[in-house]
């Protein structure tokens, strides 16, 4: 099998992809732009990708493609309907980053909740060494215990976040954006209720027509002024102009984001104008990217290819 890896660097240079080379005749590209896709995949039978667009335009000339493997759980870059019409199977990697994203969800929360940037700078500025009292808590913060943690998207990550939030003493409620959640361990509520009751609202849902701009100006108006929003799902789930207004006008207390509508972040993004880290922290789409998670991503991609070569449908999303 001729295998083309379009975005090797997407899993990091510190993680080996050599195992893929044992599965066929492999060509590996560090990165691939939209303009490069057609030429690089024209002879491929298996494509390994992450963000490179794989649709009718880019795949039309690639007559031998039988399988597309994502170095990811999401497959927004693939036209599933077109692939199905061509008999091209699409496989993703599931549950490889659950622990990493859960960990980062709470890292973002605590950074904003406990004003950690402020207190770190207070100590490093010398102000703490210059004072007489033993402590300083000039900007107050609260505990998680006794608060309500709201979740949108109760898949693997949502459930893990729920269990951690519960361990911190939170009441957990969730809204099923798809309407098809089978989760019974936690209280399921409607959209308005999760907005109204959540002290912390974390997003773990896929991007779809249902979830695009789900958290908009109207949604922010229904949230508590003390609420903190965490988005580790997909950037377009949150309307960024509306979030900018909500943060600058005090409609909500803060936000932690790992994803944005355009990545890398554009200078025109209104959120780039917020320099107050007590209100907002943005990390560069790294919640999934622990060393362990990236190694699992490569390993699971190899298992998907192996299964396909045996005639098995492993993690195929467009059957």
VENCOR-V395905 format. One record per backbone hydrogen bond with DSSP energy under -1.0 kcal/mol. CO is the residue of the C=O (numbers start at 1). NH is the residue of the N-H. Records with the same first field share a line. If there is no record, write none. Layout:
# VENCOR-V395905
CO = NH + NH
This chain:
# VENCOR-V395905
1 = 25
2 = 45 + 46
3 = 27
4 = 48
5 = 29
7 = 10
8 = 11
9 = 12
12 = 15
17 = 20
18 = 21
19 = 22
20 = 23
25 = 3
27 = 5
29 = 8
30 = 9
33 = 36 + 37
36 = 40
37 = 41
41 = 44
45 = 66 + 67
46 = 4
47 = 69
48 = 6
49 = 71
54 = 79
55 = 59
56 = 60
59 = 62
61 = 63
66 = 89
67 = 47
68 = 91
69 = 49
72 = 93
75 = 78
77 = 54
78 = 80
79 = 83
80 = 84
81 = 85
82 = 86
83 = 88
89 = 68
90 = 317
91 = 70
97 = 101
98 = 102
99 = 103
100 = 104
101 = 105
102 = 106
103 = 107
104 = 108
105 = 109
106 = 110
107 = 111
108 = 112
109 = 113
110 = 114
111 = 116
115 = 119
116 = 120
117 = 121
118 = 122
119 = 123
120 = 124
121 = 125
122 = 128
123 = 126
126 = 130
144 = 147
147 = 171
148 = 199 + 200
149 = 173
150 = 202
151 = 175
152 = 204
155 = 159
156 = 160
157 = 161
158 = 162
159 = 163
160 = 164
161 = 165
162 = 166
163 = 167
164 = 168
165 = 170
166 = 169
169 = 146
171 = 149
172 = 187
173 = 151
174 = 189
175 = 153
187 = 174
190 = 194
191 = 195
192 = 196
193 = 197
194 = 198
199 = 228
200 = 150
201 = 230
202 = 152
203 = 232
208 = 212
211 = 214
214 = 216
215 = 239
216 = 220
217 = 221
219 = 222
220 = 223
224 = 227
227 = 253 + 254
228 = 201
229 = 256
230 = 203
231 = 258
234 = 237
235 = 238
236 = 213
237 = 215
239 = 243
240 = 244
241 = 245
242 = 246
243 = 247
244 = 248
245 = 249
246 = 251 + 252
254 = 229
255 = 281
256 = 231
257 = 283
258 = 285
266 = 269
269 = 272
270 = 273
271 = 274
276 = 279 + 280
279 = 255
281 = 257
283 = 285
286 = 289
290 = 294
291 = 295
292 = 296
293 = 297
294 = 298
295 = 299
296 = 300
297 = 301
298 = 302
299 = 303
300 = 304
301 = 305
302 = 306
303 = 307
304 = 308
305 = 309
306 = 310
307 = 312
308 = 311
315 = 92
